[in-house]
């Protein structure tokens, strides 16, 4: 993620997941090193959620579930 984004430590961006996919959940996971997810990562079918991803250190990010 650090290679794809030009962010300074302390900067963040908000994003939404809108799950329109039948009976399947959409799940935010920390599959890569340097990413931590705080709060529920699963977005149930036909619902949505808002997240904030913040750069906390060099090549280190935390994604927070804000709503949904």
C-alpha positions as CSV (number, residue, x, y, z in Angstrom):
1,X,0.0,0.0,0.0
2,X,2.9,2.3,0.8
3,X,4.2,2.0,-2.7
4,X,0.9,2.9,-4.3
5,X,0.1,5.9,-2.1
6,X,2.0,9.0,-1.5
7,X,1.0,9.8,2.1
8,X,2.7,11.4,5.0
9,X,2.6,9.9,8.4
10,X,-0.7,11.0,10.1
11,X,-2.6,11.4,6.8
12,X,-5.7,9.4,6.2
13,X,-8.5,8.8,3.7
14,X,-12.1,7.6,4.1
15,X,-13.6,5.1,1.8
16,X,-16.9,3.1,1.6
17,X,-17.6,-0.5,0.8
18,X,-21.1,-1.1,-0.8
19,X,-21.9,-4.7,-0.9
20,X,-24.5,-5.5,-3.6
21,X,-23.3,-9.1,-4.1
22,X,-26.1,-11.5,-3.3
23,X,-25.6,-13.6,-0.2
24,X,-21.8,-13.0,0.1
25,X,-20.0,-10.8,2.6
26,X,-17.3,-8.4,1.7
27,X,-14.4,-8.6,4.2
28,X,-11.6,-6.2,4.8
29,X,-8.5,-8.1,6.0
30,X,-5.0,-7.4,7.0
31,X,-3.6,-9.8,4.4
32,X,-0.4,-7.8,3.9
33,X,2.2,-6.9,6.6
34,X,2.0,-3.3,7.8
35,X,-1.8,-3.2,7.8
36,X,-4.1,-3.5,10.9
37,X,-7.9,-3.5,10.8
38,X,-9.7,-2.2,13.9
39,X,-13.4,-3.1,14.2
40,X,-15.5,-5.5,12.2
41,X,-14.1,-6.0,8.7
42,X,-17.1,-7.9,7.3
43,X,-19.7,-6.0,5.3
44,X,-22.8,-8.2,5.1
45,X,-24.7,-8.7,1.8
46,X,-26.8,-5.7,0.7
47,X,-25.3,-3.4,3.3
48,X,-22.5,-0.8,3.3
49,X,-19.8,0.4,5.7
50,X,-17.4,3.4,5.9
51,X,-13.8,3.0,6.7
52,X,-10.8,5.3,7.4
53,X,-7.3,4.2,6.5
54,X,-4.5,6.1,8.3
55,X,-0.7,6.0,7.8
56,X,0.7,5.6,11.3
57,X,4.4,5.1,10.5
58,X,6.7,4.2,7.5
59,X,4.9,1.5,5.5
60,X,2.4,1.0,8.4
61,X,-1.4,1.6,8.1
62,X,-4.4,1.2,10.3
63,X,-7.9,0.8,8.8
64,X,-10.8,1.7,11.2
65,X,-14.4,0.9,10.7
66,X,-16.3,4.1,11.2
67,X,-19.9,3.2,10.4
68,X,-22.1,0.5,9.0
